[in-house]
Amino acid sequence: MNYLQHFEPTAIVEACVAGAGDFGRGVLRQARQMKQLSARIAIDINPERAAQAFRYAGVADSDIMVCHSESDAQQAWDKGLFVAASSFDTIKALPFDILVESTGIPDVGAQYAESALLAGKHVGIATKETESVVGPYLTRLAMEQGRLFTPLDGDQPSLLVGLLTWAETLGFEIIAAGKSSEYDFIWDESAGVVRCNDSEYDARDLAPLWALEDQDARATVKARGEVLAAIPQISVPDLCEMVNVANATGLQPDLPEFHALVLRTIEVPTLLDTQAHGGVLEGGRRLEVFNCLRRPDELSFAGGVFVVVRCEDPHVWQLLRGKGHVMSRSGDSAMIYLPRHLLGLEAPISLLDAVLNGLSSGGGEATTPKFDLTARATLAIPAGQLLEMKGHHRHIDGLRPEIHPAQALANDARVPFYLLPGAKVLRDIAPGQLITLADVDLPDSKLKALRLAQDALFSM
């Protein structure tokens, strides 16, 4: 595709960025380098942080105005200044086309996305946590408003949907699709350790498990995972992204907790194939996450996306193997992959597509509540405890993410993971137990209200 011919060349899209973290700052920076994207509005709970994001993007301090009211914002806009504000209400009357929701806070994401759609704006969602709970509802609301609610390139769900639908357009049989975990497992053989996310783990027993060679591939990889069991091999964000892909495409996990194998890049099509072909999957069209094991001098796959396809023509695929493409040991399957995501730096492609071409980077009309990201206890949780969301990766201590078929929020239904922060545990929860609505008292929130509206809309 020639992207210079993909968008009407004289059109300019005006974006508002909510959330002045890494993703939002990337959008602001890239807009400064583009002819067709303007981003003069940024909002953050701390408006000075929004102003600082503009400074990081190269905007002069004299061109930025921190606004505390709608009149302030309108005045700044009319003067051609960059607007930094603390809430969506302050800037909603300004003439922008699309909101980039990148706060990373599930309930705020729900508030801002709904408000923007009702104000006649498109929404590009980078807060995957919000999308995992109410994405189908917001997609339908956008359609009713004649607007789009879309994931954004730069995050794995959009990139994976793009790669997957490219493969489907070409007629490939899809065996599996997914992503690698955010942090590679980097093996330092001389030191006998694996480094991951700035931590070191003992790996003295890894050497005989490094190569599959003529060994039983499934047994070798299982043993490898056990040797590295001290390293977390699945994370909430990974499964959060995959549930959004599941709802957009209909692909499903092989296991609720995923296999999450520790694999070298060259091993992916061997293991992420069906059991009949020597892999671990029970069937085709499965979603999966793997942990990329590599040496320090090998290329990273951290956060990249992939599809595994069936090799229908042995002659053609042997030719491609000779060109360095990644095939299974048997030659029955191959991996096509995109080993990068550039966060907000590449999100503008989705913004232009939504506003200028009316195209979503996700499932669009096909997005329905097929699956939920849910939680299973990994330790005993006593009655009376409050569940708290923590850290950059929005995890909750003592809970493991799983993906299960979507259910309406009633009775003993499984609770979507990101409705649980702030919930009070009503009765003792045993290790291994799925968290249901009967176990917790959920706090009132915009996210909960929209989820109830989604349940009613789709009659789940």
ChimeraX attribute file (.defattr): number of C-alpha atoms within 10 A of each C-alpha:
attribute: neighborCount
match mode: 1-to-1
recipient: residues
	/A:1	5
	/A:2	6
	/A:3	7
	/A:4	8
	/A:5	8
	/A:6	12
	/A:7	17
	/A:8	12
	/A:9	10
	/A:10	7
	/A:11	13
	/A:12	17
	/A:13	20
	/A:14	20
	/A:15	29
	/A:16	28
	/A:17	26
	/A:18	31
	/A:19	29
	/A:20	26
	/A:21	16
	/A:22	14
	/A:23	26
	/A:24	27
	/A:25	26
	/A:26	22
	/A:27	28
	/A:28	30
	/A:29	20
	/A:30	18
	/A:31	22
	/A:32	17
	/A:33	11
	/A:34	11
	/A:35	12
	/A:36	17
	/A:37	21
	/A:38	20
	/A:39	23
	/A:40	22
	/A:41	27
	/A:42	31
	/A:43	29
	/A:44	23
	/A:45	16
	/A:46	14
	/A:47	22
	/A:48	18
	/A:49	20
	/A:50	28
	/A:51	26
	/A:52	17
	/A:53	25
	/A:54	27
	/A:55	17
	/A:56	14
	/A:57	18
	/A:58	12
	/A:59	19
	/A:60	11
	/A:61	12
	/A:62	8
	/A:63	14
	/A:64	21
	/A:65	22
	/A:66	21
	/A:67	24
	/A:68	16
	/A:69	15
	/A:70	17
	/A:71	13
	/A:72	17
	/A:73	25
	/A:74	19
	/A:75	15
	/A:76	19
	/A:77	18
	/A:78	10
	/A:79	11
	/A:80	12
	/A:81	19
	/A:82	24
	/A:83	28
	/A:84	30
	/A:85	29
	/A:86	22
	/A:87	20
	/A:88	22
	/A:89	14
	/A:90	20
	/A:91	26
	/A:92	19
	/A:93	14
	/A:94	14
	/A:95	13
	/A:96	19
	/A:97	21
	/A:98	26
	/A:99	27
	/A:100	32
	/A:101	29
	/A:102	25
	/A:103	25
	/A:104	21
	/A:105	16
	/A:106	23
	/A:107	21
	/A:108	22
	/A:109	26
	/A:110	27
	/A:111	16
	/A:112	22
	/A:113	29
	/A:114	20
	/A:115	16
	/A:116	22
	/A:117	24
	/A:118	15
	/A:119	12
	/A:120	18
	/A:121	26
	/A:122	27
	/A:123	31
	/A:124	27
	/A:125	26
	/A:126	30
	/A:127	26
	/A:128	26
	/A:129	26
	/A:130	26
	/A:131	27
	/A:132	27
	/A:133	30
	/A:134	26
	/A:135	28
	/A:136	28
	/A:137	25
	/A:138	24
	/A:139	25
	/A:140	21
	/A:141	18
	/A:142	24
	/A:143	15
	/A:144	12
	/A:145	14
	/A:146	13
	/A:147	22
	/A:148	28
	/A:149	33
	/A:150	28
	/A:151	32
	/A:152	29
	/A:153	28
	/A:154	23
	/A:155	25
	/A:156	29
	/A:157	28
	/A:158	26
	/A:159	23
	/A:160	26
	/A:161	24
	/A:162	17
	/A:163	20
	/A:164	25
	/A:165	13
	/A:166	12
	/A:167	17
	/A:168	13
	/A:169	9
	/A:170	9
	/A:171	10
	/A:172	17
	/A:173	17
	/A:174	19
	/A:175	22
	/A:176	29
	/A:177	29
	/A:178	29
	/A:179	29
	/A:180	26
	/A:181	24
	/A:182	19
	/A:183	18
	/A:184	25
	/A:185	28
	/A:186	20
	/A:187	24
	/A:188	16
	/A:189	14
	/A:190	7
	/A:191	10
	/A:192	15
	/A:193	20
	/A:194	24
	/A:195	20
	/A:196	17
	/A:197	11
	/A:198	6
	/A:199	9
	/A:200	16
	/A:201	17
	/A:202	16
	/A:203	19
	/A:204	16
	/A:205	14
	/A:206	20
	/A:207	12
	/A:208	10
	/A:209	18
	/A:210	16
	/A:211	15
	/A:212	17
	/A:213	10
	/A:214	7
	/A:215	10
	/A:216	10
	/A:217	20
	/A:218	17
	/A:219	12
	/A:220	17
	/A:221	21
	/A:222	14
	/A:223	16
	/A:224	21
	/A:225	20
	/A:226	13
	/A:227	17
	/A:228	20
	/A:229	11
	/A:230	11
	/A:231	18
	/A:232	10
	/A:233	18
	/A:234	21
	/A:235	19
	/A:236	21
	/A:237	18
	/A:238	23
	/A:239	27
	/A:240	26
	/A:241	23
	/A:242	29
	/A:243	32
	/A:244	34
	/A:245	28
	/A:246	26
	/A:247	24
	/A:248	24
	/A:249	20
	/A:250	20
	/A:251	22
	/A:252	24
	/A:253	28
	/A:254	19
	/A:255	16
	/A:256	15
	/A:257	20
	/A:258	18
	/A:259	19
	/A:260	20
	/A:261	24
	/A:262	26
	/A:263	23
	/A:264	20
	/A:265	21
	/A:266	15
	/A:267	21
	/A:268	25
	/A:269	29
	/A:270	27
	/A:271	20
	/A:272	31
	/A:273	28
	/A:274	20
	/A:275	14
	/A:276	10
	/A:277	16
	/A:278	19
	/A:279	17
	/A:280	18
	/A:281	23
	/A:282	12
	/A:283	14
	/A:284	22
	/A:285	22
	/A:286	25
	/A:287	26
	/A:288	27
	/A:289	28
	/A:290	27
	/A:291	25
	/A:292	27
	/A:293	24
	/A:294	21
	/A:295	16
	/A:296	15
	/A:297	8
	/A:298	10
	/A:299	11
	/A:300	20
	/A:301	26
	/A:302	20
	/A:303	24
	/A:304	21
	/A:305	28
	/A:306	24
	/A:307	28
	/A:308	30
	/A:309	26
	/A:310	21
	/A:311	19
	/A:312	13
	/A:313	9
	/A:314	12
	/A:315	10
	/A:316	10
	/A:317	20
	/A:318	15
	/A:319	11
	/A:320	14
	/A:321	15
	/A:322	9
	/A:323	9
	/A:324	9
	/A:325	15
	/A:326	23
	/A:327	25
	/A:328	24
	/A:329	18
	/A:330	11
	/A:331	18
	/A:332	19
	/A:333	26
	/A:334	28
	/A:335	25
	/A:336	18
	/A:337	21
	/A:338	17
	/A:339	16
	/A:340	16
	/A:341	19
	/A:342	14
	/A:343	19
	/A:344	25
	/A:345	20
	/A:346	18
	/A:347	25
	/A:348	26
	/A:349	16
	/A:350	22
	/A:351	31
	/A:352	24
	/A:353	17
	/A:354	24
	/A:355	23
	/A:356	16
	/A:357	13
	/A:358	13
	/A:359	17
	/A:360	21
	/A:361	24
	/A:362	26
	/A:363	24
	/A:364	20
	/A:365	13
	/A:366	14
	/A:367	21
	/A:368	23
	/A:369	26
	/A:370	20
	/A:371	24
	/A:372	25
	/A:373	26
	/A:374	31
	/A:375	27
	/A:376	21
	/A:377	19
	/A:378	16
	/A:379	15
	/A:380	14
	/A:381	19
	/A:382	13
	/A:383	14
	/A:384	14
	/A:385	15
	/A:386	17
	/A:387	19
	/A:388	14
	/A:389	15
	/A:390	11
	/A:391	7
	/A:392	8
	/A:393	12
	/A:394	18
	/A:395	19
	/A:396	20
	/A:397	14
	/A:398	14
	/A:399	23
	/A:400	20
	/A:401	25
	/A:402	24
	/A:403	24
	/A:404	20
	/A:405	14
	/A:406	21
	/A:407	18
	/A:408	19
	/A:409	19
	/A:410	13
	/A:411	10
	/A:412	13
	/A:413	16
	/A:414	24
	/A:415	26
	/A:416	28
	/A:417	25
	/A:418	24
	/A:419	21
	/A:420	24
	/A:421	19
	/A:422	17
	/A:423	18
	/A:424	18
	/A:425	22
	/A:426	16
	/A:427	14
	/A:428	14
	/A:429	20
	/A:430	15
	/A:431	14
	/A:432	14
	/A:433	14
	/A:434	20
	/A:435	23
	/A:436	18
	/A:437	18
	/A:438	15
	/A:439	21
	/A:440	23
	/A:441	15
	/A:442	17
	/A:443	14
	/A:444	11
	/A:445	15
	/A:446	17
	/A:447	22
	/A:448	21
	/A:449	13
	/A:450	20
	/A:451	23
	/A:452	16
	/A:453	14
	/A:454	24
	/A:455	20
	/A:456	13
	/A:457	12
	/A:458	12
	/A:459	9
	/A:460	12
